[in-house]
């Protein structure tokens, strides 16, 4: 597996272990199904936005509904993918007592990356919702600073939840490995 493919497999599917050919084929099948479903959904949402614009909808309302529909589609697809990956046990970790510290370091790093990227995206969306104002009004009014603090708090909460969820998964994998060795 190439470096970039491995990067996207760990980010999208949250699979940190090694994939054999059979598990990789299952993952490719899931990815194809998710892409097809999401593409059809986004085409339907885009068509609905065009119809809404033609039916005397205001451009801001149509843009916000389109953005909300797109985000909802991506979240639903992501939830479906996580469920299927867990159901097929593609994300099972092979943790031994010698490599547990490496996995925990990886868990801290990935959780922090997700928390920071969520905070940045959430802040950008909140600022973008005030788009009729000029950028100078948004940044100099202090609203952007308040939104940044709120986004950082939400990013920290997400990091906290994801970190401890993944830490429990590593500890469970270590316990499973110890049981198998006994």
N, C-alpha and C positions, 0 to 999 in steps of 0.2 A: 504494500500500500504506500502510495506516495506521501510526502510530507503534508501537502495541502489537503489531500483527501482525508488523511488522518485528522488534521486540524478541524475540518468540517464535520467529520463523524463524531468527534468528541464534543463539539459545540452544539450541533443540532440534535443528535440522538443521545448525548450524554453517555457514551460507551467508552470506558477507559481501558477495558481489557483487550486481549488479542482476539481477533476474529479469524476463524478458519474459513475455508471456502464455502461451506454450507451456511454458516451464520452470515457471511458477507452476501451470499445470494438472497437470503431472507431479508436482509437489510435493504438491498437494492430493490426488491419487490415492494417493500413497505414505502420506500422513498418514491417509487414510481406511482404508487396508488395515492400517496399524499399529494404529490405534485399535480396529478390529474384532477383530483377532487378540488384542490385549492384553485387551480386555473379555471375550472368551471364555475366555482363559487364567485371568484373575482370578476369573471365576465358577466355573471348575473347581477352582481352589485353595481358594476359600471353601467350596465344597461338600465338598471333602476335609477341610477343617478342622472343619466341623460333624460330619461322619461320625466323625472322630477324637475329637472331644469326646464324642459319644454312645457311642463304643466304649470308655469308661472311660479316656480320655486325661486327663492332668492339664492344667488350664487354661494353666499356664506353657508346657508342651511344645507345646500346640496353638498358643498365641500366637507362640512362637518359630518354629515351622514355617510358620505363616501369613506372618509377616514375612519369613522367608527365601524362601518361594515367591514372594511379591510382588516382592521385590528382584530375584530371579532373572528373573522375567518382564519387569520393566522393563529390566534389563540386556540381555536377549536382544533385546527390541524395539529398544532403542537401537542395538545392534550391527547389527541387520538394516537399520535406517534409514540408518546411516552407510554401510554397504556399498552400498545401493541409490543413495544420493545420489552417492557416488563413481563407481559404475558408470555412472550416467546423466550424469555430469559436470555436475551442478547446482552444485557448489561450486567451479567454476573461477574463479579470481580474474583480473581484468583490471588487472594492475599495470603502471604506466608508471614510468619513472625519476623523474617529478615527484611521484607520490603514494606512493612506496615507504615514506617515513618515516611517513606517516599510517597505512598498513597495519601497519607494525611497532609503532607505538604502540597500535593497536587489538589486536594480538596480545598484547602485554604486559598490557594491561588485562583482556582476556577470560580469559587464562590465570591471572592472579592471582585474578580473581573465582571461577573454577572451583576453584582450589586452596583458597581460603578457605571456600567453601561446602561442599566435600568434607570439610574438617577439622571444620567445625561439625556437619555431619550425622553424621559418623563418631563424634565425641565424644558427641553426643546418643544415638546408638544404643548405644554402650558403657555410658553411664550408665543408659539405660533397661533394659538387660539385668540390672542389679542392682535391679530395681524392688521386690522384697520388702523391701529395707531402706528405712528412711525417708530422705528427702532430706537431712536433717541428718546422718545417719550417713555418707552418701556424700560430702557436701561437707566435713565436718569431719575425716574420716579421712585425708585426703590422697590418696585414690584418685582423686578427680576431677581433682586437679592432675596426677597421673601420666598419666591418660588424656588430659588436655588437651595435655600436652607430646607424647605419642605421636601424637595426632591432628594437631597442628601439623607435626610432622616428616613425617607421611604426606601432608599437604596440600602441603608444600613440595616433596616428591618428585613429586607429581602435577603441580604447577605447572611444575616443571623439565622434565618429559617433554612436557607439552602445549605449553609455550612453544617448545621447540626443534623439535617436530614442525610446528607452525604456521609458525615462522620459515623452515624449509626449504621449506614450501609456497609462501610469499611469494617466496622467492629463486628457486624453480623457475618460478613464474609470470612473474617479471621476466625470467629467461633466455629463456623461451618468447616473450615479447613482443619482446625484442631480436632473436631469430632471425627472427621474422615481419617485423620492420621491415627486415632486411637483404636 
